[in-house]
Amino acid sequence: MKEKVTSRHLYLRTIYRLSQDRSRIRNVDIAKELGYSKPSVTNAIKKLCSDGLISSEKEHGIRLTENGLALAKELTARCDILAEYFMKLGLEKEAAYENARLIGNQITDDLFELIRIENIRISGKGET
């Protein structure tokens, strides 16, 4: 089950990131970005549509729904916070983001919250 969630989250983050630079996203754009086959992406897109997280229309391409956008923003922020923390621990940016993407969906919300608070503390921002 965790693998499906992780894959779904990867697709949502990718669609969100691509939507920042493009007005229309196609299956082939996602396939190229992730290095996946077009049939694999097509299957994932169908599932995300049935879950109500994206819409896919020929004229407009693939778009995040309101729920999909909210989840994609949350996942992206979580990844950014983890990567920032990992960079403070000494990882280079690319390695920090790779690790954040790998473990971001594997850790509990409680552990993530502890990391978020520690990240703020060591930044000297003092807010929780």
C-alpha positions, 0 to 999 in steps of 0.5 A: 500500500505504501508504494501506491501512495508514494507513486501517487504522491510522486505523480502529484508533485510532478504535475504540480511542478510542471504546472508552474512552467506550462499551461498544458501538461500531457502524459508524454510530459510526465513520462519524460520528466519521470523517465517512465513509459507513456503506458505506465503514466496513462494508467496512473493518470486514469487512477488519479482521475478516478480518485478525483485528484486530477482532471484530464481533457484533450483540450486542456491537458492534465490539471490538478483538481482543488483536492489534488492541488491542496495535496500536491502543495502539502507534499511539496512543502513537506519535501522542501522542509525535509530537504532544507533540514538535510542540507543543514546536516551537510548534504548537497542540495541534489542529495538532500532533495533526493532523500527528502523525496524518498523518505518524505512519504515513509515517515510518520507525521509525528516524526515529520513535525519533530524535524520541522520544529528542529529545522526552525530551531536551528534556523533561529526563527523561533516559531513552531 
